[in-house]
Amino acid sequence: MTGSPVEWVQDRPAQSVRTCIGCRQREPSADLLRVVAQHRDSGVAIVPDPRRRLPGRGAWLHPVSACLRSAQRRRAFGRALRVSGNLDISALEQYLENRHEHS
């Protein structure tokens, strides 16, 4: 590496880093699944956002069931998404189950 630090830092593409709410490990956002809260008549549903386009505050999770269970046990969804009450994670569970079957 030659030149000033500013020159060689600009050569690397910028990649956002996020923290998994399940295991608390920092990873590039490309390796994590974004989840959002959607308010419905029956309460609040936590839904996957693989295209990262849904409106609202997002949280990040490794797309594996171990991190999902850990986040659920720690009650991390409510804190990360700033919602309270009974949270329905069935859509997220179904997404992870289907993703696992197709891999």
Salt bridges, closest charged atoms under 4 A:
GLU27 OE2 - HIS62 NE2 3.79
ASP49 OD2 - ARG34 NH1 2.42
